[in-house]
Amino acid sequence: MDNHDTIGEPDTARDFYNALLKTDHYDPVQLRGFQANVLVDLIAFAAQNIPFYRERLSAVVSPHGQVELERWREIPILTQTEVREHLAELRPALVPEQHGDILRFTSSGSGGRSISYYRTSLADIAQTAAQYRHFRNFKIDTSLDLAKIRAFDHALSRFRAPPNDPLKMSWTADWFNGGKGGSVRNLSVFIPREKQLDWLCGLGQVYLNTFPSNAYALARHLAQYGGNRPQIKAVISVGEPLGNHVRDAVLEQFGCPTIDIFSSAECGILACECHESGMLHLQSELGFFEILDAEDRPAEPGCWGRLVVTPLYNLAMPLVRYDTGDLVRLHQSCSCGRSHPTIDRMVGRPSNLLQMPNDDFFRPKIDRVKFGRLMGGLRWQLIQNGSSFTLRYMPTTSILKPPAEEVLSLLHEVLGADAEITLLAVPALGPSSSGKFLDVVNESKSG
């Protein structure tokens, strides 16, 4: 790990946070100007210090080093494959001291294989400030503890020195709370559901940070088997698409809302849920975002497009026009009045969206309550492979198989009367090594 331990982290984080409270009220022209100022510095640094980018950025960087953002779209889009193949070449020999330490992150492998990414302390502080703004908007009481039920092996891990007392590590800085913040309490997502619930019940009132699939599984377990209900103030969901069925189940069983954050290991926080409209606001102060169609043109509002991101502050491993692999849909504006671009709450990847013959992606609108009753509470996963579909499920000693005709009838209502659907019992059906579980998988797009 490279060390440039010169950044005044608490002061810098507070300053960044206060700056974000101001930019929250910028009009579109001011917001674009803010991005452009930071983007010019990033591009100049990458062109001068990283050989991998010298040719790629030649369209926007003159021989004299002047950056011409008007020619931005001439820069080639950076793919995940290129990042894997040129990992070492994407890092400069040194970063400016004021950007602080260099931290290493590991992706969860959703794109096919986990990759290590590097980020400066300054870039990490920018992420923290955006989180704090999000907490402020939702009036989150950070004096309460944060219960994190996630995967703690290689996935989404940060390689930092461990805190002196992990049980007393606050999840926000003291200056943000006006006093000591609540502690982070960690539990593995691979622990059985009933033990997770018992653990949560023993913590008192907390916020819960976990994957949507796990929050849904906990709520479903309570609905099916009953038991003591933990005191959850709100679920802060990460890592997977957040469907309305998760929100509904969490509200019904825990009596609390679900708040969404859309992020990635390589780019950090991408978008945060709006506290007024429920849509997702792209975090324009942290990254330059493009939503592109199949011809690499800006996608029309309401149409699926690939999310291409340029993180603005990360000089440890600049990612210029990086294709995240995510599909999103842009909206014209948000009812809250902020200028940050707004995207649909439903985001995904081709590998977890179904696709019709006309190439439109969608998530099936299954009546999950009715479907759950038909499946007898069994975990299931709907797989698309070309034009055919398979519903995988794992039998138990009490339920050998669901009522086939009724299950197929409901699926045909969603997928079409002519859809080829097979029901398949499998010996195991659980989360991936990163702790995530997707109930919709498009194997034709996995890779």
ROVO-744650 format. One record per residue (C-alpha): residue in three letters; x, y, z. Coordinates in steps of 0.05 Angstrom, whole numbers, plus 5000, padded with zeros to 4 digits. Each point is the difference from the previous one (the first is absolute). Layout:
N
res, x, y, z
ALA, X, Y, Z
...
***
This chain:
447
res, x, y, z
MET, 5000, 5000, 5000
ASP, 5026, 5069, 4981
ASN, 5001, 5050, 5057
HIS, 4991, 5076, 4993
ASP, 4973, 5012, 5070
THR, 4991, 5075, 4992
ILE, 4925, 5008, 4990
GLY, 4963, 5029, 5059
GLU, 4944, 4949, 4996
PRO, 4948, 5027, 5050
ASP, 5008, 5072, 4976
THR, 5000, 4980, 4927
ALA, 4938, 4957, 5009
ARG, 4963, 5056, 5035
ASP, 5020, 5050, 4946
PHE, 4979, 4952, 4945
TYR, 4933, 4987, 5034
ASN, 4986, 5075, 5007
ALA, 5018, 5010, 4927
LEU, 4950, 4946, 4981
LEU, 4945, 5035, 5039
LYS, 5013, 5061, 4955
THR, 5004, 4962, 4934
ASP, 4934, 4966, 5018
HIS, 4967, 5066, 4980
TYR, 5040, 5013, 4937
ASP, 4963, 5009, 4935
PRO, 5019, 4955, 4940
VAL, 5051, 5050, 4972
GLN, 5035, 5008, 5068
LEU, 5001, 4925, 5010
ARG, 5031, 4988, 4931
GLY, 5051, 5054, 5014
PHE, 5019, 4967, 5066
GLN, 5010, 4933, 4964
ALA, 5041, 5031, 4944
ASN, 5049, 5034, 5047
VAL, 5016, 4934, 5035
LEU, 4998, 4960, 4936
VAL, 5053, 5043, 4966
ASP, 5049, 4988, 5058
LEU, 4986, 4925, 4998
ILE, 5011, 4994, 4925
ALA, 5064, 5041, 5002
PHE, 5028, 4957, 5056
ALA, 4982, 4934, 4965
ALA, 5029, 5023, 4933
GLN, 5065, 5022, 5032
ASN, 5011, 4945, 5052
ILE, 4968, 4936, 4972
PRO, 5028, 4974, 4934
PHE, 4937, 4957, 4989
TYR, 4961, 5065, 4990
ARG, 5047, 5041, 4957
GLU, 4974, 4975, 4934
ARG, 4928, 4990, 5024
LEU, 4996, 5072, 5024
SER, 5036, 5031, 4941
ALA, 4934, 5024, 4970
VAL, 4987, 5045, 5060
VAL, 5070, 5019, 5022
SER, 5041, 5045, 4954
PRO, 5076, 4992, 4992
HIS, 5006, 5059, 5048
GLY, 4958, 4965, 5053
GLN, 4936, 5040, 4990
VAL, 4936, 4959, 5013
GLU, 4944, 5008, 4950
LEU, 4937, 4969, 5030
GLU, 4959, 5017, 4938
ARG, 5031, 4938, 4967
TRP, 4983, 4955, 5060
ARG, 4962, 4948, 4961
GLU, 5062, 4985, 4958
ILE, 5032, 4967, 5061
PRO, 4992, 4923, 4994
ILE, 4955, 4968, 5052
LEU, 5038, 4960, 5051
THR, 4974, 4929, 5009
GLN, 5005, 4953, 5060
THR, 5042, 4953, 4958
GLU, 5050, 5055, 4985
VAL, 5004, 5016, 5074
ARG, 5016, 4927, 5016
GLU, 5053, 4996, 4946
HIS, 5033, 5067, 5016
LEU, 4991, 5004, 5076
ALA, 5072, 5019, 5016
GLU, 5004, 5048, 4941
LEU, 4940, 5040, 5025
ARG, 5038, 5023, 5062
PRO, 5048, 5059, 5003
ALA, 5068, 4994, 5033
LEU, 4980, 5055, 5050
VAL, 4939, 5041, 5018
PRO, 5001, 5070, 5029
GLU, 5011, 5000, 5075
GLN, 4937, 5038, 5014
HIS, 4959, 4941, 4974
GLY, 5023, 4958, 5060
ASP, 5008, 4924, 5007
ILE, 4983, 4950, 4947
LEU, 4947, 4949, 5019
ARG, 4985, 4934, 4966
PHE, 4930, 4975, 4986
THR, 4976, 4935, 4971
SER, 4938, 4993, 4957
SER, 4948, 4947, 5016
GLY, 5009, 4966, 4933
SER, 4931, 5017, 4973
GLY, 5030, 5013, 4932
GLY, 5029, 4930, 4997
ARG, 5064, 5005, 5041
SER, 5022, 5042, 5059
ILE, 5051, 5055, 4986
SER, 5043, 5042, 5046
TYR, 4992, 5075, 4995
TYR, 5038, 5056, 5033
ARG, 4974, 5066, 5027
THR, 5033, 5059, 5034
SER, 4979, 5024, 5069
LEU, 4972, 5063, 4968
ALA, 4956, 4960, 4954
ASP, 4977, 4959, 5059
ILE, 4985, 5063, 5040
ALA, 4957, 5024, 4942
GLN, 4960, 4935, 5006
THR, 4992, 5010, 5075
ALA, 4976, 5072, 4991
ALA, 4947, 4976, 4949
GLN, 4977, 4947, 5050
TYR, 4993, 5053, 5054
ARG, 4959, 5044, 4954
HIS, 4955, 4940, 4986
PHE, 4993, 4986, 5075
ARG, 4983, 5073, 5012
ASN, 4946, 4999, 4946
PHE, 4967, 4940, 5032
LYS, 5009, 5027, 5071
ILE, 5038, 4937, 5021
ASP, 5017, 4999, 5073
THR, 5073, 4979, 4998
SER, 5004, 4997, 5076
LEU, 4968, 4932, 4994
ASP, 5041, 4939, 4982
LEU, 5006, 4974, 4929
ALA, 4991, 4925, 4992
LYS, 5035, 4976, 4937
ILE, 4982, 4931, 4973
ARG, 5046, 4992, 4941
ALA, 5055, 4955, 4973
PHE, 5066, 5013, 5034
ASP, 5047, 4956, 4960
HIS, 5030, 5027, 4936
ALA, 4938, 5037, 4976
LEU, 4996, 5076, 5005
SER, 5056, 4999, 5051
ARG, 5045, 5059, 5016
PHE, 5071, 4984, 5019
ARG, 5013, 5048, 5056
ALA, 5031, 4994, 5069
PRO, 4947, 4971, 5047
PRO, 4971, 5047, 5053
ASN, 5027, 4996, 5071
ASP, 4932, 4975, 5024
PRO, 4957, 4973, 4944
LEU, 4939, 4997, 5046
LYS, 5003, 5075, 5011
MET, 5014, 5024, 4929
SER, 4951, 5056, 4985
TRP, 4965, 5000, 4932
THR, 5003, 5076, 4994
ALA, 5048, 5053, 5024
ASP, 4988, 5035, 5066
TRP, 4995, 5068, 4965
PHE, 4941, 4975, 4958
ASN, 4961, 4977, 5061
GLY, 5018, 5058, 5046
GLY, 5023, 4945, 5047
LYS, 5021, 4927, 5000
GLY, 4969, 4960, 4944
GLY, 4970, 4931, 5006
SER, 5044, 4938, 4990
VAL, 5004, 4953, 4941
ARG, 4978, 4929, 5017
ASN, 5019, 4947, 4950
LEU, 4971, 4932, 4984
SER, 5012, 4953, 4941
VAL, 4943, 4994, 4950
PHE, 5013, 4925, 4997
ILE, 4974, 4991, 5071
PRO, 4931, 4965, 5001
ARG, 4941, 5048, 4997
GLU, 4973, 4983, 5069
LYS, 5068, 5015, 5031
GLN, 5004, 5066, 4963
LEU, 4932, 5019, 5029
ASP, 5021, 4979, 5070
TRP, 5063, 5042, 4994
LEU, 4961, 5060, 4976
CYS, 4950, 4993, 5057
GLY, 5057, 5004, 5049
LEU, 5027, 5066, 4974
GLY, 4941, 5045, 5018
GLN, 4980, 5054, 4951
VAL, 5047, 5001, 4940
TYR, 5006, 5015, 4926
LEU, 5011, 4939, 4957
ASN, 5048, 5000, 4941
THR, 4993, 4938, 4957
PHE, 4984, 4974, 4930
PRO, 4928, 5005, 4977
SER, 4996, 4925, 4991
ASN, 5021, 4989, 5072
ALA, 4951, 5053, 5027
TYR, 4945, 4966, 4961
ALA, 5021, 4931, 5026
LEU, 4998, 5025, 5072
ALA, 4931, 5031, 4990
ARG, 4975, 4937, 4966
HIS, 5027, 4957, 5057
LEU, 4962, 5041, 5051
ALA, 4937, 4997, 4959
GLN, 5005, 4924, 4994
TYR, 5025, 4980, 5069
GLY, 4986, 5059, 5045
GLY, 5044, 5018, 5059
ASN, 5027, 5063, 5032
ARG, 5007, 5060, 4955
PRO, 5064, 5041, 5003
GLN, 4995, 5075, 5009
ILE, 5024, 5024, 4932
LYS, 4996, 5075, 4988
ALA, 5012, 4992, 4924
VAL, 5033, 4952, 4952
ILE, 5057, 5031, 4959
SER, 5005, 4955, 4940
VAL, 5061, 4991, 4956
GLY, 5029, 4953, 4949
GLU, 4939, 4975, 4962
PRO, 4939, 5027, 4963
LEU, 4948, 5022, 5051
GLY, 4930, 4978, 4980
ASN, 4935, 5025, 5028
HIS, 4986, 4931, 5028
VAL, 5060, 5009, 5046
ARG, 4975, 5068, 5023
ASP, 4930, 4973, 5012
ALA, 5024, 4939, 5039
VAL, 5048, 5041, 5043
LEU, 4945, 5051, 5016
GLU, 4950, 4945, 5017
GLN, 5045, 4958, 5044
PHE, 5047, 5051, 5030
GLY, 4957, 5063, 4996
CYS, 5056, 5041, 4969
PRO, 5020, 5030, 4933
THR, 5055, 4976, 4953
ILE, 5050, 5051, 4975
ASP, 5041, 4985, 4938
ILE, 5072, 5016, 4982
PHE, 5026, 4980, 4931
SER, 5075, 4989, 5000
SER, 5057, 4958, 4973
ALA, 5069, 4981, 5027
GLU, 5036, 5031, 4942
CYS, 4963, 5067, 4997
GLY, 4971, 5006, 5071
ILE, 4932, 5033, 5010
LEU, 4964, 5011, 4934
ALA, 4931, 5022, 5021
CYS, 4958, 5010, 5063
GLU, 4926, 4995, 5009
CYS, 4962, 5066, 5002
HIS, 4964, 5011, 5066
GLU, 4942, 5033, 4963
SER, 4989, 4962, 4934
GLY, 5033, 4933, 5016
MET, 5039, 5004, 4934
LEU, 5076, 4995, 5000
HIS, 5042, 5063, 4993
LEU, 5067, 4990, 4965
GLN, 5055, 5030, 5044
SER, 5025, 5051, 4950
GLU, 5053, 5029, 5046
LEU, 5034, 4932, 5005
GLY, 4998, 4978, 4927
PHE, 4986, 5018, 4929
PHE, 4943, 4956, 4976
GLU, 4978, 4979, 4930
ILE, 4941, 4956, 4983
LEU, 5012, 4971, 4931
ASP, 4960, 4959, 4951
ALA, 5027, 4942, 4957
GLU, 5033, 5050, 4952
ASP, 5034, 5038, 5057
ARG, 4953, 5059, 4992
PRO, 4964, 5032, 5059
ALA, 4939, 4957, 5016
GLU, 4932, 5033, 4999
PRO, 4966, 5011, 5067
GLY, 4960, 4938, 5019
CYS, 5042, 4953, 4957
TRP, 5051, 4951, 5026
GLY, 5072, 5022, 4992
ARG, 5069, 4978, 5023
LEU, 5027, 5040, 5058
VAL, 5069, 5027, 4983
VAL, 5036, 5035, 5058
THR, 5062, 5042, 5010
PRO, 5014, 5006, 5075
LEU, 5026, 5071, 5011
TYR, 5047, 4995, 5059
ASN, 5036, 4934, 4994
LEU, 5071, 5011, 4976
ALA, 5024, 4933, 5028
MET, 4965, 4963, 4943
PRO, 4964, 5048, 4953
LEU, 4942, 4968, 4962
VAL, 4984, 5044, 4941
ARG, 4934, 4983, 4965
TYR, 4994, 4934, 5037
ASP, 4943, 4954, 4980
THR, 4972, 4976, 5066
GLY, 4959, 4945, 4969
ASP, 4937, 5029, 5031
LEU, 4937, 5018, 4962
VAL, 4959, 5061, 5023
ARG, 4944, 5044, 4975
LEU, 5006, 5076, 5003
HIS, 4942, 5044, 5022
GLN, 4988, 5071, 4977
SER, 4998, 5032, 5069
CYS, 4983, 4987, 5073
SER, 4943, 5030, 5041
CYS, 5050, 5021, 5054
GLY, 5028, 5053, 4954
ARG, 5073, 4980, 5004
SER, 5040, 5002, 4935
HIS, 5036, 4934, 5011
PRO, 4979, 4952, 4944
THR, 4948, 4950, 5022
ILE, 4995, 4927, 4981
ASP, 4948, 4947, 5012
ARG, 5001, 4962, 5065
MET, 5006, 4937, 4959
VAL, 5072, 4990, 4977
GLY, 5033, 4936, 4979
ARG, 5047, 4963, 4955
PRO, 4983, 4961, 4937
SER, 5015, 4938, 5042
ASN, 4944, 5015, 5050
LEU, 4947, 5028, 4952
LEU, 4956, 4959, 4954
GLN, 4998, 5019, 4926
MET, 4944, 4996, 4950
PRO, 5011, 4984, 4926
ASN, 4996, 5075, 4984
ASP, 5062, 5010, 5045
ASP, 4962, 5037, 5055
PHE, 5027, 4982, 5069
PHE, 4952, 4993, 5058
ARG, 4991, 4971, 5069
PRO, 4939, 4954, 5006
LYS, 4943, 5029, 5040
ILE, 4984, 4938, 5040
ASP, 4948, 5003, 5055
ARG, 5051, 4978, 5052
VAL, 4950, 4990, 5056
LYS, 4957, 4953, 4958
PHE, 5061, 4967, 4970
GLY, 5031, 4990, 5069
ARG, 4937, 4963, 5023
LEU, 5002, 4956, 4938
MET, 5074, 4984, 5013
GLY, 4986, 4985, 5073
GLY, 5055, 5048, 5021
LEU, 5053, 4964, 4959
ARG, 5057, 5042, 4972
TRP, 4995, 5005, 4925
GLN, 5039, 5029, 4941
LEU, 4973, 5015, 4931
ILE, 5051, 4987, 4945
GLN, 4997, 5022, 4928
ASN, 5041, 4965, 4948
GLY, 4985, 5025, 4930
SER, 4926, 4994, 4989
SER, 4987, 4949, 5056
PHE, 4992, 5009, 5075
THR, 5014, 4955, 5059
LEU, 4974, 5009, 5071
ARG, 5050, 4969, 5048
TYR, 4980, 4983, 5071
MET, 5028, 4959, 5057
PRO, 4952, 4948, 5031
THR, 4997, 4990, 5075
THR, 4978, 4940, 5041
SER, 4931, 5031, 5009
ILE, 4991, 5026, 4928
LEU, 5024, 4956, 4944
LYS, 4973, 5042, 4943
PRO, 4953, 5059, 4989
PRO, 4933, 4993, 4963
ALA, 5027, 5000, 4928
GLU, 4937, 5022, 4963
GLU, 4987, 5060, 5044
VAL, 5073, 5022, 5000
LEU, 5004, 4994, 4924
SER, 4935, 5038, 4992
LEU, 5025, 5058, 5041
LEU, 5067, 5002, 4962
HIS, 4965, 4998, 4933
GLU, 4960, 5062, 5020
VAL, 5067, 5036, 5010
LEU, 5042, 4970, 4944
GLY, 4947, 4988, 4947
ALA, 4953, 4942, 4984
ASP, 5049, 4969, 4951
ALA, 5061, 5004, 5046
GLU, 5038, 4933, 5007
ILE, 5006, 4990, 5076
THR, 5030, 4941, 5038
LEU, 4997, 4987, 5075
LEU, 5064, 4971, 5027
ALA, 5016, 4975, 5070
VAL, 5073, 5012, 5019
PRO, 5040, 4974, 5060
ALA, 5023, 5069, 5022
LEU, 4980, 5072, 4985
GLY, 5035, 5052, 5042
PRO, 5039, 5064, 4996
SER, 5065, 5008, 4962
SER, 5068, 5005, 5034
SER, 4988, 5075, 5006
GLY, 4935, 4988, 5039
LYS, 4955, 5025, 4944
PHE, 4940, 4962, 4973
LEU, 4964, 5019, 4935
ASP, 4931, 4970, 4989
VAL, 5002, 5018, 4926
VAL, 5060, 4978, 4958
ASN, 5010, 5007, 4925
GLU, 5051, 4946, 4984
SER, 5003, 5022, 4927
LYS, 5030, 5066, 5025
SER, 5044, 4972, 5056
GLY, 5072, 4998, 4988
***
